Amino acid sequence: MTTYYLRPTNGSDAAAGTPFAAAFKTLQKCVDTAVAGDVVRMCPEATETIAAAIDFDTNAGAAGNQILFEPGNTTDGSKDLSLFYTITTVGAIHLLEFGIASDYYKIYNLICDGAAAATECLSNAADGSDYHTFINCRFTHATSHNINVRGGTNANWVFIDCETDLSGANGINHVASNRGSIYWFGGSIHDNTGDGWNCNKIESMLIGAEVYDNGDDGFFGGLNSNRVVLVGNTFYGNTGDGVSLDGTDPALLICNNTSSGNGGYGFNFNTTNIPHYMDYNHTHNNTSGAGSTTLPGTHNQTGDPLFTSVVDGSEDFTSGDGGPLDSTGMMGVDIGARASVDPSAAGGGLLIHPGMSGGMRG
């Protein structure tokens, strides 16, 4: 295993890349050099502005032996997960582009800022089969979709405590002909011009996330979106439905979600394809009503969720003590993405870990 260093101010792509004093200058050079098991320490001396997409097609990594990108401090390159490395552009490009068959990466604390210039922040080519994990990353300000899984691909992506916001289209988008899976745990999907998440065919799992203030549906499931799992999320203030499932096959599991203050239904789904299991959900003050039909389940809740704040830009979806989300979910946990203000509530919120709620929120 080799540890390479990235220093956008004091590095050089003609250097060896290691030690810290001989760091590389660009993320692309690091991507072209690191192989399975290697580590790249991204030291945020400055924002890196790129003129072409960071192309991850050179080296592939391996199953169980991913290529790891993580932040390092600017003094000696030591690992420091409190820091974030930022890339941006002034051109109509993709910031990150994957595509080689069977490539494996794990990326921590990377901010991909499209700066209202990049077409997409994260995408993959039509021939790709890729397996990536993104942890505490942000994808923001693309002119089209922030995250786009293209047709013909077999993408298998995991997002942990990430954020996608302020896109010119969907926060997350799946082309209808793709396959694979996207799992999103915690974090936030908000203030995108289109849907928060637009799902077609691909297996989609959304757990413990805050999905709010998007310009269309919070979560939209289209063609054959039958492999959908939505557990412990907050859908709030989306212009369309909180959750809309329009596919020809039913979703797998929808429980412990709150859908409030949306411009359409709280839950809108094809009445001939009711989800296989749906219960323990909460709705309140959705313009079109709780659901397009009577919601399945006998443990659903209604009423003001008593969120701490719904003020635009300072949202806090912590639920009020004793309110309709407090300890009313499956197995006595709280409904929604955040636990109630009462720390002694039975089970607390359905989160993966205490930090998984809200993401970085710009």
C-alpha positions as CSV (number, residue, x, y, z in Angstrom):
1,M,0.0,0.0,0.0
2,T,1.3,3.5,-0.9
3,T,0.0,6.8,0.5
4,Y,0.0,9.6,-2.0
5,Y,-0.5,13.3,-1.2
6,L,-2.4,16.0,-3.0
7,R,-1.5,19.6,-2.5
8,P,-3.1,22.0,-5.0
9,T,-0.9,24.9,-4.0
10,N,2.4,23.4,-3.1
11,G,2.3,20.2,-5.1
12,S,3.6,19.2,-8.6
13,D,2.4,16.5,-10.9
14,A,6.1,16.0,-11.9
15,A,6.9,15.0,-8.3
16,A,6.8,11.5,-6.9
17,G,3.5,12.0,-5.0
18,T,5.0,10.8,-1.8
19,P,6.2,11.9,0.7
20,F,4.1,14.9,1.7
21,A,6.9,17.3,0.6
22,A,6.7,15.8,-2.9
23,A,2.9,15.8,-3.3
24,F,1.0,15.8,-6.5
25,K,-0.8,19.0,-7.6
26,T,-4.0,17.7,-9.2
27,L,-6.7,15.2,-8.3
28,Q,-6.5,13.7,-11.8
29,K,-2.8,12.8,-11.3
30,C,-3.7,11.0,-8.1
31,V,-6.5,9.1,-9.8
32,D,-4.1,8.1,-12.6
33,T,-1.5,6.9,-10.2
34,A,-3.1,5.1,-7.2
35,V,-4.0,1.4,-7.5
36,A,-5.9,-1.1,-5.4
37,G,-5.2,-0.6,-1.7
38,D,-3.5,2.8,-2.1
39,V,-4.5,5.9,-0.2
40,V,-4.7,9.5,-1.5
41,R,-4.6,12.2,1.2
42,M,-6.3,15.3,-0.2
43,C,-4.9,18.4,1.5
44,P,-7.2,21.4,1.1
45,E,-4.6,24.2,0.6
46,A,-7.0,25.7,-1.9
47,T,-10.0,24.9,-4.1
48,E,-8.9,22.9,-7.1
49,T,-10.4,24.3,-10.4
50,I,-10.6,21.8,-13.2
51,A,-11.0,22.3,-16.9
52,A,-11.9,18.7,-17.8
53,A,-13.7,15.9,-15.9
54,I,-11.7,13.9,-13.4
55,D,-11.6,10.6,-15.3
56,F,-11.5,7.5,-13.0
57,D,-10.9,5.1,-15.9
58,T,-7.2,4.5,-15.5
59,N,-7.1,2.2,-12.5
60,A,-9.8,0.0,-11.1
61,G,-9.3,-1.0,-7.5
62,A,-10.7,-4.3,-6.4
63,A,-13.5,-5.8,-4.4
64,G,-12.5,-5.5,-0.7
65,N,-9.5,-3.5,-1.7
66,Q,-10.8,-0.1,-2.9
67,I,-8.7,2.9,-3.8
68,L,-9.2,5.3,-0.9
69,F,-9.4,9.1,-1.0
70,E,-9.5,10.9,2.3
71,P,-8.7,14.4,3.6
72,G,-5.3,15.2,5.1
73,N,-4.1,18.3,7.0
74,T,-2.0,21.0,5.3
75,T,0.9,20.7,7.7
76,D,2.1,17.1,7.2
77,G,-0.7,15.3,5.4
78,S,-2.0,13.4,8.4
79,K,-5.5,12.1,8.1
80,D,-8.0,14.7,9.3
81,L,-11.7,13.9,8.7
82,S,-12.7,17.4,9.9
83,L,-11.5,18.8,6.6
84,F,-13.0,18.9,3.1
85,Y,-11.3,19.0,-0.3
86,T,-13.2,21.0,-2.9
87,I,-13.1,20.8,-6.7
88,T,-15.0,23.3,-9.0
89,T,-14.9,24.5,-12.6
90,V,-15.8,27.3,-14.9
91,G,-16.8,25.0,-17.8
92,A,-19.7,22.9,-18.8
93,I,-18.2,19.6,-17.8
94,H,-18.8,16.7,-15.5
95,L,-16.7,17.0,-12.3
96,L,-16.3,13.3,-11.6
97,E,-16.7,10.7,-14.4
98,F,-16.6,6.9,-13.8
99,G,-16.9,4.3,-16.5
100,I,-14.3,1.4,-16.5
101,A,-15.8,-2.0,-15.9
102,S,-15.7,-3.2,-12.2
103,D,-13.9,-0.2,-10.6
104,Y,-13.9,0.3,-6.8
105,Y,-13.3,3.6,-5.0
106,K,-14.0,4.9,-1.5
107,I,-14.1,8.7,-1.2
108,Y,-14.4,10.8,2.0
109,N,-15.1,14.5,2.5
110,L,-15.0,15.7,-1.1
111,I,-17.1,18.7,-2.2
112,C,-18.0,18.8,-5.9
113,D,-19.1,22.3,-6.6
114,G,-20.5,22.8,-10.1
115,A,-20.6,26.5,-9.5
116,A,-23.6,26.8,-11.9
117,A,-21.2,25.9,-14.7
118,A,-20.6,22.1,-14.6
119,T,-23.3,20.0,-16.3
120,E,-23.1,17.3,-13.7
121,C,-21.1,16.7,-10.5
122,L,-21.0,12.9,-10.6
123,S,-21.8,10.6,-13.5
124,N,-20.8,7.4,-15.1
125,A,-20.3,6.3,-18.7
126,A,-22.7,4.0,-20.5
127,D,-20.4,1.0,-20.4
128,G,-19.6,1.1,-16.7
129,S,-20.0,-1.4,-13.9
130,D,-18.7,0.4,-10.8
131,Y,-18.8,-0.1,-7.1
132,H,-18.2,3.1,-5.1
133,T,-18.7,4.5,-1.6
134,F,-19.0,8.2,-0.9
135,I,-18.8,9.3,2.7
136,N,-19.6,12.9,3.9
137,C,-19.4,14.3,0.3
138,R,-21.4,17.1,-1.2
139,F,-22.6,17.5,-4.8
140,T,-23.9,20.9,-5.5
141,H,-24.7,23.6,-8.2
142,A,-24.7,21.5,-11.4
143,T,-26.7,23.0,-14.2
144,S,-28.3,19.6,-14.8
145,H,-28.5,16.6,-12.4
146,N,-25.9,16.7,-9.6
147,I,-25.7,12.9,-9.6
148,N,-26.6,11.0,-12.8
149,V,-26.5,7.2,-13.4
150,R,-26.5,6.9,-17.2
151,G,-28.2,4.3,-19.4
152,G,-26.7,0.9,-19.9
153,T,-24.6,1.0,-16.7
154,N,-24.5,-1.3,-13.7
155,A,-23.8,1.3,-11.0
156,N,-23.6,0.1,-7.4
157,W,-23.1,3.2,-5.3
158,V,-23.3,3.8,-1.6
159,F,-23.7,7.3,-0.1
160,I,-23.2,7.8,3.6
161,D,-24.0,11.2,5.2
162,C,-23.8,13.0,1.9
163,E,-25.6,16.0,0.5
164,T,-27.0,16.8,-3.0
165,D,-28.4,20.3,-3.4
166,L,-29.0,23.3,-5.7
167,S,-28.9,21.4,-9.0
168,G,-30.6,22.7,-12.1
169,A,-32.5,19.4,-12.5
170,N,-32.7,16.4,-10.2
171,G,-30.5,15.9,-7.1
172,I,-30.1,12.2,-8.1
173,N,-31.2,10.9,-11.5
174,H,-31.4,7.4,-13.0
175,V,-31.7,6.9,-16.7
176,A,-34.6,4.5,-17.4
177,S,-32.5,1.7,-19.0
178,N,-29.9,1.4,-16.2
179,R,-29.4,-1.4,-13.7
180,G,-27.6,-1.8,-10.4
181,S,-28.3,-0.1,-7.0
182,I,-27.9,3.1,-5.1
183,Y,-28.1,3.1,-1.3
184,W,-28.3,6.5,0.5
185,F,-28.0,6.6,4.3
186,G,-28.5,9.8,6.2
187,G,-27.6,13.2,4.9
188,S,-29.8,15.5,2.8
189,I,-31.3,16.0,-0.6
190,H,-32.7,19.5,-0.9
191,D,-33.3,22.6,-2.9
192,N,-32.9,20.9,-6.3
193,T,-34.8,22.4,-9.2
194,G,-36.4,19.0,-10.2
195,D,-37.0,15.9,-8.1
196,G,-34.8,15.2,-5.1
197,W,-34.4,11.7,-6.4
198,N,-35.7,10.4,-9.7
199,C,-35.6,6.6,-9.7
200,N,-36.1,4.3,-12.8
201,K,-35.5,0.5,-12.6
202,I,-32.4,0.7,-10.4
203,E,-32.6,-0.7,-6.9
204,S,-33.0,2.3,-4.5
205,M,-32.7,2.4,-0.8
206,L,-33.1,5.6,1.2
207,I,-32.7,5.5,4.9
208,G,-32.6,8.3,7.5
209,A,-32.4,11.1,5.0
210,E,-33.9,14.6,4.9
211,V,-35.5,15.3,1.5
212,Y,-36.9,18.8,1.4
213,D,-37.6,22.0,-0.7
214,N,-37.1,20.3,-4.0
215,G,-38.8,21.8,-7.1
216,D,-40.8,18.7,-7.9
217,D,-41.3,15.4,-6.0
218,G,-39.0,14.5,-3.0
219,F,-38.7,10.9,-4.3
220,F,-40.1,9.9,-7.6
221,G,-40.2,6.2,-8.7
222,G,-40.9,5.7,-12.3
223,L,-40.7,2.8,-14.8
224,N,-40.3,-0.6,-13.0
225,S,-39.2,1.1,-9.8
226,N,-40.2,-2.0,-7.8
227,R,-37.0,-2.4,-5.7
228,V,-37.6,0.7,-3.6
229,V,-37.0,0.8,0.2
230,L,-37.8,4.0,2.1
231,V,-37.3,3.9,5.8
232,G,-37.0,6.6,8.5
233,N,-36.9,9.7,6.2
234,T,-38.3,13.2,6.3
235,F,-40.0,14.5,3.2
236,Y,-40.9,18.2,3.7
237,G,-41.9,21.2,1.6
238,N,-41.3,19.6,-1.8
239,T,-43.3,21.4,-4.6
240,G,-44.7,18.1,-5.9
241,D,-45.4,14.9,-3.8
242,G,-43.3,13.9,-0.9
243,V,-43.1,10.4,-2.4
244,S,-44.5,9.5,-5.8
245,L,-44.4,5.9,-7.1
246,D,-45.7,5.7,-10.6
247,G,-44.0,2.4,-11.6
248,T,-45.7,-0.7,-12.9
249,D,-44.5,-2.8,-10.0
250,P,-44.9,-2.2,-6.2
251,A,-42.2,-0.9,-4.0
252,L,-40.8,-3.3,-1.4
253,L,-40.9,-1.4,1.9
254,I,-42.1,2.0,3.0
255,C,-42.2,2.7,6.8
256,N,-41.2,5.2,9.5
257,N,-41.3,8.2,7.1
258,T,-42.9,11.6,7.7
259,S,-44.2,13.5,4.7
260,S,-45.3,17.0,5.6
261,G,-46.0,20.3,3.9
262,N,-45.6,19.1,0.4
263,G,-47.4,20.7,-2.6
264,G,-48.9,17.4,-3.8
265,Y,-49.7,14.3,-1.8
266,G,-47.7,13.0,1.1
267,F,-47.6,9.6,-0.7
268,N,-48.8,9.2,-4.3
269,F,-48.7,5.7,-5.8
270,N,-50.3,3.6,-8.5
271,T,-53.4,2.1,-6.8
272,T,-53.0,-1.2,-8.6
273,N,-49.5,-1.7,-7.2
274,I,-49.6,-1.0,-3.5
275,P,-46.2,-1.4,-1.8
276,H,-45.5,-4.9,-0.4
277,Y,-45.3,-3.4,3.1
278,M,-46.3,0.1,4.1
279,D,-47.1,1.2,7.6
280,Y,-45.9,3.4,10.5
281,N,-45.8,6.5,8.3
282,H,-46.8,10.1,9.2
283,T,-48.5,12.8,7.1
284,H,-49.4,16.4,7.8
285,N,-50.6,19.4,5.8
286,N,-49.9,18.2,2.3
287,T,-51.8,20.2,-0.3
288,S,-53.4,17.3,-2.1
289,G,-53.8,15.2,1.1
290,A,-52.1,12.3,2.9
291,G,-52.2,9.9,-0.1
292,S,-53.6,9.4,-3.6
293,T,-55.6,6.6,-2.0
294,T,-56.0,5.4,1.6
295,L,-52.5,4.7,3.0
296,P,-51.9,1.0,3.8
297,G,-51.2,0.2,7.5
298,T,-52.9,0.6,10.8
299,H,-50.2,2.5,12.7
300,N,-50.0,5.7,10.6
301,Q,-49.8,9.1,12.3
302,T,-51.1,12.6,11.6
303,G,-50.8,16.0,13.2
304,D,-48.2,18.7,13.4
305,P,-44.7,17.0,13.6
306,L,-43.4,19.9,15.8
307,F,-40.2,20.3,13.8
308,T,-37.7,22.6,15.6
309,S,-37.4,24.8,12.5
310,V,-38.7,24.8,8.9
311,V,-37.3,28.3,8.1
312,D,-35.6,28.2,4.7
313,G,-31.8,27.8,5.1
314,S,-31.9,26.8,8.7
315,E,-34.1,23.8,8.7
316,D,-34.0,21.5,11.7
317,F,-36.3,18.5,11.5
318,T,-35.9,17.3,15.0
319,S,-39.4,16.4,16.2
320,G,-41.1,17.7,19.3
321,D,-41.2,15.7,22.5
322,G,-44.6,14.0,22.8
323,G,-45.6,14.8,19.2
324,P,-46.9,12.4,16.6
325,L,-43.4,11.3,15.6
326,D,-42.2,10.6,19.1
327,S,-41.8,6.8,19.6
328,T,-44.7,6.0,17.2
329,G,-42.7,4.1,14.5
330,M,-42.0,0.5,14.1
331,M,-40.5,-1.1,17.2
332,G,-41.1,2.1,19.1
333,V,-38.5,4.3,17.4
334,D,-39.3,7.8,16.3
335,I,-40.7,8.4,12.8
336,G,-38.6,10.5,10.5
337,A,-34.9,11.2,10.0
338,R,-34.2,12.7,13.4
339,A,-35.0,11.6,16.9
340,S,-37.3,13.7,19.0
341,V,-35.9,16.3,21.4
342,D,-36.5,13.8,24.3
343,P,-33.3,11.7,24.5
344,S,-35.1,9.1,26.7
345,A,-37.7,8.3,24.0
346,A,-38.1,4.6,23.4
347,G,-35.6,3.7,20.7
348,G,-34.9,7.2,19.4
349,G,-34.7,7.9,15.7
350,L,-34.0,5.3,13.0
351,L,-30.5,6.6,12.1
352,I,-27.3,4.8,11.1
353,H,-25.1,6.8,13.5
354,P,-25.6,10.1,15.4
355,G,-24.0,12.2,12.7
356,M,-26.2,11.0,9.9
357,S,-28.8,13.7,9.7
358,G,-28.8,16.8,7.6
359,G,-25.4,16.3,5.9
360,M,-23.1,19.4,5.5
361,R,-25.9,21.6,4.3
362,G,-24.5,24.6,2.4
